[in-house]
């Protein structure tokens, strides 16, 4: 199983460069796809395809948000933000979630109105809309994999949100394809049903993005696998008698670690401090995603020393 830190053993400058490159690829791809789907939807009289093009247009805006948030998140700490700016990514993800949810509700409302409209008033979509839906499915799925691989590599929450935005667009295009095909073979309301399906996909993705951002903002702990790896790393120091406690918390895409260790109570203060400093250095060097760790030293008691001797 891949743990949190494994995907983030990368220099911050390289991380920023990767996120920026992926974001620009997403913007260019979405602009082209949005214009093509909008053209196809209008010319072929497909409400589902027009809705799909609006979804793709939202991707363009969301990717710009990604670019801005990545730039802000990697600014150096200052007097007003002494712990850094990493949570700007969380704020951006929350904005994306809200925007996607709003778009989804609008598309769903439009689709429901058409479902209850008179069938004779609904135009049968042309073949171009069907072609556009097929192109969108393939393109958006490819963009999803391109983005999610990069997101996992640099462990970027907002880039993961952007990737799932691509995947939701691929799913919505599948719904568009089915609806347009159904409308062309004699069931015109299926085009409107496809719009409602698109709405549900968008709202589900917006919820997932929202919860991921919230978890990163409320200091959610890291995985058990990550904690165990930290323990195994500092246990290598023979001067550490035991590890009493480990607490972790997410801070945007970075991690804070608090560790309590027990060392020989007979050691002088400078030696005990050296043990703590060594544990601190091992954690921050072995886990690049750790922004800061605090090591607290507890001295062994007489009972501990007796047990060690046994």
C-alpha positions in Angstrom: 0.0 0.0 0.0 1.3 3.5 -0.9 1.5 5.7 2.1 1.1 9.5 2.3 4.8 10.4 2.4 5.9 8.1 -0.5 4.1 10.3 -3.0 5.6 13.5 -1.7 9.3 12.8 -1.6 9.9 15.6 -4.1 11.4 19.0 -4.0 8.8 21.8 -3.6 10.0 23.7 -6.7 9.7 20.5 -8.8 6.2 20.0 -7.2 5.1 23.5 -8.2 6.5 23.0 -11.7 4.6 19.7 -12.2 1.3 21.2 -10.9 1.7 24.2 -13.2 2.4 22.1 -16.3 -0.5 19.7 -15.6 -2.8 22.7 -15.0 -1.9 24.4 -18.3 -2.4 21.1 -20.2 -5.8 20.9 -18.6 -6.7 24.4 -19.5 -5.8 24.0 -23.2 -7.5 20.7 -23.5 -10.7 21.9 -21.8 -10.9 25.1 -23.9 -10.7 23.1 -27.1 -13.2 20.5 -25.9 -15.6 23.1 -24.5 -15.8 24.9 -27.9 -16.2 21.7 -29.8 -19.0 20.4 -27.5 -20.8 23.7 -27.5 -20.7 23.9 -31.3 -21.9 20.3 -31.6 -24.7 20.8 -29.0 -26.0 24.0 -30.7 -25.7 22.6 -34.3 -27.1 19.2 -33.4 -29.8 20.5 -31.1 -28.7 18.5 -28.0 -29.4 19.9 -24.6 -27.3 17.2 -23.0 -24.2 18.2 -25.1 -24.7 21.9 -24.3 -24.8 20.9 -20.6 -21.7 18.9 -21.1 -19.9 21.8 -22.7 -20.9 24.0 -19.7 -19.3 21.3 -17.4 -16.1 21.5 -19.4 -16.1 25.3 -19.3 -16.3 25.0 -15.5 -13.1 22.8 -15.7 -11.3 25.7 -17.4 -12.2 28.0 -14.5 -11.4 25.4 -11.9 -7.9 24.8 -13.4 -7.2 28.5 -13.2 -8.1 28.3 -9.5 -5.6 25.4 -9.2 -2.8 27.5 -10.8 -3.5 30.4 -8.4 -3.7 28.2 -5.3 -0.5 26.3 -6.1 1.3 29.6 -6.5 -0.1 30.9 -3.2 0.5 27.7 -1.3 4.2 27.7 -2.1 4.9 31.2 -0.8 7.3 31.4 2.0 6.1 31.9 5.6 5.8 35.5 6.7 4.9 37.5 9.9 1.2 37.1 9.4 1.4 33.4 8.3 4.3 32.0 10.3 3.2 28.4 9.6 3.2 28.9 5.8 0.4 29.1 3.2 -0.2 25.4 2.4 -3.9 25.6 3.3 -4.5 27.9 0.3 -4.9 24.7 -1.6 -7.7 23.6 0.7 -9.4 27.0 0.3 -9.2 26.6 -3.5 -10.6 23.0 -3.3 -13.5 24.3 -1.3 -14.2 27.0 -3.9 -14.1 24.4 -6.6 -16.5 22.2 -4.7 -19.0 25.0 -4.3 -18.7 26.0 -8.0 -19.1 22.5 -9.2 -22.2 21.9 -7.0 -23.8 25.1 -8.3 -23.1 24.1 -12.0 -24.5 20.6 -11.3 -27.7 21.9 -9.7 -28.3 24.3 -12.7 -27.8 21.5 -15.2 -30.1 19.2 -13.3 -32.9 21.9 -13.0 -32.7 22.5 -16.8 -32.9 18.7 -17.5 -35.9 18.2 -15.2 -37.8 21.0 -16.9 -37.3 19.3 -20.3 -38.3 15.9 -18.9 -41.7 17.3 -18.0 -42.1 19.2 -21.2 -44.1 18.1 -24.2 -42.2 15.5 -26.2 -43.3 17.1 -29.4 -41.4 20.3 -28.4 -38.1 18.4 -28.0 -35.7 18.3 -31.0 -34.0 15.1 -32.0 -30.2 15.5 -31.6 -28.0 15.3 -34.7 -25.2 12.8 -35.3 -22.6 15.4 -34.6 -23.7 15.5 -30.9 -23.1 11.7 -30.7 -19.6 12.1 -32.2 -18.8 14.9 -29.8 -19.9 12.8 -26.8 -17.6 10.0 -27.9 -14.6 12.3 -28.4 -15.3 13.8 -25.0 -15.3 10.4 -23.2 -11.9 9.4 -24.6 -10.3 12.8 -24.1 -11.5 13.5 -20.6 -10.5 10.0 -19.4 -7.0 10.5 -20.8 -6.8 13.9 -19.0 -8.0 12.3 -15.8 -5.2 9.7 -15.8 -2.6 12.3 -16.8 -3.7 14.6 -13.9 -4.2 11.9 -11.2 -0.8 10.4 -11.8 0.8 13.8 -11.3 -1.4 14.5 -8.3 -0.4 11.3 -6.5 3.2 11.9 -7.3 3.2 15.4 -5.6 0.3 14.6 -3.2 -1.7 17.7 -4.2 -5.2 17.8 -3.0 -6.3 20.6 -5.4 -4.7 18.7 -8.3 -6.6 15.6 -7.3 -9.8 17.6 -7.3 -9.0 18.8 -10.8 -8.3 15.2 -11.9 -11.7 14.0 -10.5 -13.3 16.9 -12.3 -11.9 15.4 -15.5 -13.3 12.0 -14.6 -16.7 13.4 -13.7 -16.7 15.1 -17.2 -15.9 11.7 -18.8 -18.8 10.1 -16.8 -21.1 12.9 -17.8 -20.2 12.4 -21.4 -21.1 8.8 -21.2 -24.5 9.9 -19.9 -24.7 12.4 -22.8 -23.8 9.6 -25.3 -26.5 7.3 -24.0 -29.1 10.1 -23.9 -28.3 11.4 -27.3 -28.3 7.8 -28.8 -31.7 7.1 -27.1 -33.1 10.4 -28.4 -32.0 9.5 -31.9 -33.7 6.1 -31.9 -37.1 7.4 -30.8 -36.9 8.5 -27.1 -36.3 12.3 -27.2 -36.6 12.8 -23.4 -33.5 10.6 -22.9 -31.4 13.6 -23.9 -32.9 15.5 -20.9 -32.5 12.5 -18.6 -28.8 12.5 -19.5 -28.5 16.1 -18.3 -29.9 15.0 -14.9 -27.5 12.1 -14.7 -24.7 14.6 -15.4 -26.0 16.8 -12.6 -25.7 13.9 -10.1 -22.2 13.1 -11.1 -21.1 16.7 -10.7 -22.7 17.0 -7.3 -21.1 13.7 -6.1 -17.7 14.9 -7.2 -18.2 18.3 -5.5 -19.0 16.5 -2.3 -15.9 14.4 -2.4 -13.7 17.4 -3.1 -15.4 19.3 -0.3 -14.8 16.5 2.3 -11.1 16.0 1.3 -10.5 19.8 1.7 -12.3 19.9 5.0 -10.2 16.9 6.4 -7.0 18.7 5.4 -8.2 21.9 7.2 -9.3 20.4 10.5 -6.0 18.7 11.2 -7.0 15.1 10.4 -4.4 12.6 11.4 -2.4 10.6 8.9 -2.8 7.0 8.0 -1.8 4.2 10.4 0.7 3.1 7.8 2.4 6.4 7.9 2.6 6.4 11.7 4.1 2.9 11.8 6.7 3.9 9.3 7.7 6.9 11.5 8.0 4.6 14.5 10.2 2.1 12.5 12.4 4.9 11.4 13.2 6.4 14.8 13.4 3.0 16.5 16.7 2.5 14.7 18.3 4.8 17.2 19.4 2.4 20.1 19.4 5.4 22.5 15.6 5.5 22.3 14.2 3.2 25.0 10.6 3.5 23.8 8.2 5.5 21.8 5.4 6.7 24.1 3.2 8.6 21.7 3.0 9.9 18.2 0.5 12.5 16.9 0.2 13.6 13.3 -2.0 16.2 11.6 -2.5 17.3 8.0 -1.7 20.9 7.2 -2.8 21.4 3.6 -0.5 19.0 1.7 2.1 18.9 4.5 2.3 17.1 7.8 3.1 18.0 11.4 4.4 15.3 13.7 4.6 15.3 17.5 6.6 12.5 19.1 7.2 11.5 22.8 10.2 9.2 23.4 11.8 7.8 26.5 15.5 7.9 27.0 17.8 6.8 29.8 17.1 9.1 32.8 20.8 8.9 33.7 21.9 10.8 30.6 23.0 14.4 31.0 20.7 17.0 29.4 23.0 17.6 26.4 23.0 13.9 25.6 19.2 13.6 25.9 18.9 16.6 23.7 21.1 15.0 21.1 18.9 11.9 21.0 15.8 14.1 20.5 17.5 16.1 17.8 18.6 12.9 16.0 15.0 11.6 16.0 13.8 15.0 14.7 16.3 14.9 11.9 15.6 11.3 10.9 11.9 12.1 10.6 12.3 15.3 8.5 14.9 13.7 6.3 13.1 10.5 5.7 9.7 12.0 5.2 9.9 15.2 2.9 6.2 15.8 3.4 6.8 16.5 7.1 7.0 20.3 7.4 7.8 20.2 11.1 8.1 17.7 14.0 8.4 18.2 17.7 10.2 15.6 19.9 9.5 15.5 23.6 11.8 13.4 25.9 10.7 11.5 28.9 13.3 10.0 31.3 13.3 6.4 32.3 12.1 5.6 35.8 13.7 3.3 38.3 11.2 0.6 37.3 12.0 1.1 33.6 15.7 0.6 34.3 15.0 -2.6 36.2 12.9 -3.9 33.4 15.6 -3.0 30.9 18.2 -4.9 32.9 16.0 -8.0 33.0 
